[in-house]
Amino acid sequence: MNMKPSGQAAARSNHTGVFVRYAQSLYQLLSNRRKFERAPVTGTILATYGSAVPTTLTCSCVDMSPSGIAIDSLEPIEPNTFVALRSDERGPKRWARVRYCRPHDVVHRIGLEFIAQDEGAEM
């Protein structure tokens, strides 16, 4: 018994493979639309948010670029929340907006975009 695929089945298989590769490359292109490369960083950072009752979390740095930083936190922070970032209690603060917050292993991976304070951030 001949188990080779017919010419039509082989053509369909080839077209499917081409489509899958195209979809994967399109996904990679769209999912990485950052203007700057990210550099891995280590250390901790204080993230403070909330105006009525400010909450400060000690978070682990993951990576950073000129336009933002990714951190890991035990607690989630809602997207579009304004956050004041400091390297220590008395250090200068840098403002950022939460772009995403997703579960990552046992923590929450939070992507923050740096902003100027005059964009509505207040604390």
N, C-alpha and C positions, 0 to 999 in steps of 0.2 A: 504494500500500500504506500503511495506517495504522500508524504506529510508536508511537502513544501507549500508555502502559501501561493495562492494564485497571483497573477500579475496585478489584479485589482486590489487584492488584500495587501500586497507589498507596497503598492502606491499609497494606499490609505495609511498604512503604518508609517511610511516616510513623511507624508503630509502631517500626521499627528506629531511626529518627532520635531518637525520644523516649527509647528505651532507652539509646542511646549517650550522649546528653546526661545522663541520670540517672546512668549508670555513671561518667562523667567527674566530675560534681559530687560523687558519693559518694567517689570516689578522692581528690579534692582535700580533702574534709572529713576523711577518715581519715588522710591522709598528713601533715596539718599540725595535729597535736594539741598543739602547744606552748602553754604557759600564757603565755609572754612573747614579745614581738616580738624579733627578732634585729637587731642593729645591725652593719653592716660595720665591721671594724677592720683596721688594717694594723700590721705590725711582726713581730718574732720573739719566740718564747717557748721556754724550755727545758723539755722533757718528760722526766722521769726515771722509769724503772720497772724492776722486777726486784729481788728481795731478795738472792739469792746473788751475782750479778754485776750491779750496777746499770748500766743503759744510759741515756745521756743523748742526746737528739736535739734539734737546733735546728730548730724548725718555724716555718712562716709562719701567722700568724693570719688567719682568714677572716671570721668573724663571732662575736658574743657576745651573751648575754642574762644576766639575773640567775641563771639556772639552769644555764648551760653555755657551751661554746665549741666552735667548729669550727676545726680546724687542718689544714694540709697538711704532710705529712711524706714524705721520700724512702723511709722504711722503714715497713712496716705495724706496727700494734700490735693484738694480739688483743682482741676484745670482752671485757668484764668485767675487764680488767686495771686495777689501780689505778695512777694516774700522779700524780706530784708536779709541779706547774707552777710555774715561776719566770720572772720577767722578766729576771733576770740571776743570775750565780753566787751572789751573797750576799743576794739579795732573799728576802723571806718566801715560803714555798711555799703553794700552794693545792691541795688534793686533788681529784681527779676520777676518774671511772670511764669507761672506753671503752664507749660505747653501740653504735657501728658503726665500721667501717673498710672503705672501698671504693676501688677504683681510680678516679682522677680525672685524666684526661690522663696526665702522666708522674709524678704523685705519688699519695699515698694521702690521701683526705679522711677525717679522723677526727673523729667527734662525741664530745665529752666532757661528762659531767654532773657538775657540782660536787657534792661530798659533804663531810660533816663527817669529821674524822680518826677519830672513834670508831666509824665504820661498818666497821672491819676493815682499813682501809688501813694498811700498814706498810712502812717502808723504813729 
